[in-house]
């Protein structure tokens, strides 16, 4: 008995069911499934020198490192007349600097973490310190100095010591979220009528979702103008919303009102993702199966009104209520397979064959 339980622990398929509630009262805020166009993270980048390494730097053969070090020393009034003087500089490494300002925004004087990565011959950045270096927008066409980066390196993954984090290493020197500039990014005034654009998350992008959200928004703001539909779906993932006149002076408040609206049981694309190595199965949406008889060695599963044709095999009916439905749900099938102690490899093979035969009504993906 104990051996059997141990067997099940080793072979049990981890099932993560990610699906919307079927209850009528289940409501989701639009903020959970939509974002506003222009309201996004800001990527920052730069280059700098990490010093103080214990002989694990780029070394004197790395031309870019030597030139950068010579330039830095010149700026500090210690000019180098011959680059060969730095041939033994194995405690210095040239690095790429990366940082991300969250879409909620940070302002001048605030700090954020940054990451540095060696791209020449450095063996490790452990114990190093980044000399103060300028950082700018990832869009190289902009020469705006956004901030400066410096500080001690922290190796997070011992397997890759050539990449490190610098906690609070970036100090912002400018405000990228000043009111006028920020609103210009999220409010479109090109047509004369200010409007915003909602972007549906990938897992909820569909014609059905776009229609449902459009109807909710129009119903919520119909009192603003009875002869105008403020929201219009332009694609399965994009909804344009005209800002009513009473909200045009306070677009941030209007956006907050829109994102706070709730939608009942939003539509989600049915999807099955399988990781054959870990045995994890993720079900999204309502994944259903057509009536089918699954005949596996020493195993038989009947889905729908399909008779049991093989004698001597383990047999399980999903549930009595399935007989009144045309299709069955996949999570019930997986539960039945688990109850029969089916190895995870066999479970995944069953799911794979169901997808191939067209009996699995969902997008099937193997990770």
N, C-alpha and C positions, 0 to 999 in steps of 0.2 A: 504493500500500500504506500509506504513511504517512498519507495523507488518510483512508483507511478506519479506521486505528487512532485517529486524532484524532476521527473521527465517533463511534466507539464510546465514547471517553472522555466525550464530551459527552452522549451519549444513554443511557449505561449506567444501568440501574435499580439503585439501592442496595438490596440485599436484606439485611434483618436477621432472621435466623431465631432466634426465642426459643422454644425448645421443650425439654421435658424429655428427658433421655437415654433411649434405648430399651434400654440395657443393664440386665440384671437387677441388677447390683451398684450402680447409681446410687441414692444415698440422700440425702435432704434433711432437715436438722434442722427440727423444728417451729418453732423460733425464726425461721426464714427465711420462713415462710408464715403465721404466726399472731402475734397480740398478745394480751396479757392485758387484760381490761376494767378500766378505771380507771388503767392504766399509760399515761399520756398526757402530752403537752406542756402547759405552763401558759402561757396568753397574758396579757401585762401591757399596760397602756395608761395614758396620762396626757396632760396638756397642759402646755406650757411656752413660754418665750420664747427665741428665738435672737437674740443681739445681736452687734454688731460687723460688720454687713453694710455693704458699700460702696454705700449708696444704693439697694439692691435689696429693701428691706423692704416691709412692708405700707403704710407711710405714715400720715399723720395722719388720713386719712378712714376708717380701719378702726377702728370703735368698740370691738370686743372687744380688739384689740391695745392700744389706748390705755388702756382700763380695766384690763387685766391689768398693763400697765407701771406705771400709777399705783398699783395695789395693791402691786406688788413694791417700788416706791420707798417707799411708806408703811411696809412691813415693815422697810425699811432705815433708818427714821427720816429719810426725805427726803420728807415729804408734799407732794402736789400739790394746790393749792387750786382750780386751774382747768385742765380738760382741754385747753384751747386752748394751754396752754404746751407741749404735746407734739405740736402739729400738724405739726412738721417732723421727727418721729422716723421717718426713712426707713431707719434702720439696724437696725430691730427687726422681727421677724416672729413671729407666734403659730403654734405648730406642734402637731400631734398626735405623741405618742411611742408607739412600739410596741416590744415586746421579747417573746422567747419563751424560757421555761425548758425545756430539753430534758427528755424523759420519763425520762432517767436521773437527773435531779435535780441541783440546786445548793443550796448552803446559805448561811446567814447569813455575810456578809462577802465572799462570792465575787462576781466580776464577770461580766457578759455584754454583748454588743453590743446596741445599740438603733438604731432608725431614727426619723427625724423627717421629717414631711411638712407643708409649708405648705398651708393651705386658704383663705387670703384673697388678698390682692393681691401677695404677695411674688413677685419675678421670679427670685430665686436665693438659695440658702442658702450659697453658696460663701463661705468665709472667716469664717463665723459661729461662735458658741459658745453652746451651750445653757446658760442659767442653771439652777442646781440646781432640780429639780422633782420632786414626789412621783409615784410610779406605783403602781398598784393592779391587782387582778385585773380581767380584761376583763368579768367578771360585775359589773355596776354595783350590784348589790344588796349587794355586800361593800364595806365601807369600810376594810378592812384595808390599812395601809400596808405594801406589800411591799418597796419599795426607793426609791432616789432616782436620778435621771438627770442627767448634766451632761457637758460636754466639747466639744471642737472637732468641727465637722462635716466629713465627707469625702464629696465628690460622687463617686459611683460611675459614674453614667451622665450624660455631658455633655448628652444630649438632654433629660433631666428634672432640671435643677438645683434644682428645688423639693423634691427628696427627697434625703436624705443619711443616711449611717451614722455612728454615733459608736462607735468601737472601745472596748470595755470601759467604755462610758458608764454602765452601771447597776451600782449596788452594792446587793446584797440586804440588807435590814434585818431579815428574818425567815426562818425555815426552814419552807418549805412541804412538806418531805419528812421531817418528824419521824416516827419509827418508828410510833407508834400511829395517827396520823392517816393516814399513807400506807397502812398495812395495812388500815385501815378502808375505804379506797377500792377496794382490789383483792380483799379477802376478804369475801364476803357471809355474814353470820351471821344474817340475818333469819329463816331457817327453823330455827335452832337447830343445824343441821349446817353447819359452815364449808365453803364451796366457792368455787371460782374459775370464771371464764368465759373461755374462749378465743374469740377473734374471728378468723376466717379472712380473709386478704387477699382483695380483690375478685377478683384474677386466679385464685384457687384456690377460691372459694366455689362449692360445688355439693353436691348430696346425696351424690354418690359420694365426694368428698373428706371430707365430714363423717363418713361411715361408716368410711372407711379410717382416719382419725385416731382415732376412737373405739375401734376395734378394737385399734390399736397401744397406746393408753393403758391400756385394760383388761387387755391381755395383760401389760404391763410391771408393773402393780401388783396382779396377781391374787393374789400371795402374801400381800398385806396382809389380805385377807378373802375366802375362797373362795366365799362366798355373796352377794357384792355386786359389782355393776358400778359402778365409780367414775365413769366417763365416760358421758355421754348426749348425743347430738346432738339439739338442739331446733329447728334450722333449718339450711339449707344453709351458713350462715356462723357459727353459734353452737354451742359445745359446753360444757356445764356439767360440772364435775369436782368431785366431793366429795373433800375432803382426808382421807386415812386418819388414824386416831387416832394412829398413830406419828409423823405429820408435823404434827399440829395446833399444836404448840408452835413449830415452825420452818417456817412457810408459805413463806418465801422460798426455803429449800432445796428444798421440794417443787416450787415453780414452776420452779426451775432444773432439777430432774430431768425435769419434763414437757417443757420447751422443748428439752432436750438429746436427747429421743427422736428417732429417725430414721424416716422413712417412705420406702418404696421407690417411685420413680416416681409422685409425687403427681399426681392428676388435674388437668388444667387445661382450662378452656373453650377450645374452638377459636375463634380470632378472627383476622380479617384487617383490618388498619388501613392505609389508603392515604392518602398526602399527594400530591395531584395536582400541587401546585406544586413540591415538591422531588423528586418521584419516588421517595420512600421507601416501601417496603412492609414492614410488620412482621407476621410470622406467629407466633401463639401457639398452643401445643398441636399436636395432630395434625390438620392441615387436609387433608381429602381431597376428591377429585373423583369423581363418577360417570362412567362411560364416555360420551364425547361427542366429536364431531368439530368442531374449531374451524376455520372457513373464513374467512380474512381475505385481502384483496387480496395476491396473491403469497405467501401463507403458508397452511399447513395443518398443524394439530397433531391427531394422533389419540390419544385417551386411552381405554385399554381396548380391547376387541375391536370397534372400529369401523373399517370398511374405508376406504381412501383413495379418495375419489370424484371428485376434481378432478385432471385431468392438467395438468402444466406448473407446478404450485405447488411451493414449497419444502416438503419433508416431513421430519418427524422423529418417530421412535418413542421414547418416553420411556426404556424399558429392557426387557430381556428378562424380568426378574423381575416386571414389571407384569402379564404375561399370566396369572400364577397368582393375582393378587389381583383382587378385585371392584372396588376403588377404587384411585385413584392419589393420590400426595401432591402438594400444590400447589407445594412448593419445587422438585420435579423439573420441573414445568411451567415455572416461572420460569427455571430453569437452561437448559431447552431454548430458550426464547424469547431468552435472552441469547446463546446459541451461534449462533442464527440472525440475530443483530444487529437484533432488532426494536426500534424506537424506544420510549422509555418511555411516550409517549402511547398507543401501540397496546397495550402491555402492560397498562396500567391499564384501557383500554377492554375488553380481553379479560376481566380479572378482574371488572369491573363487569357484563358480560353473563353471565358464569358465575354470579354471585350472583343476578341477575334470573331466570335460567332454572332455579334450584334445583339446579344441578349442583355448586355450591360448598357443602360441608358445614361451615359455620362462620358465626359472626357477622361480617357485613361492615360496616365503618365507613369513611367518607371524612372525613378531618380537614380 
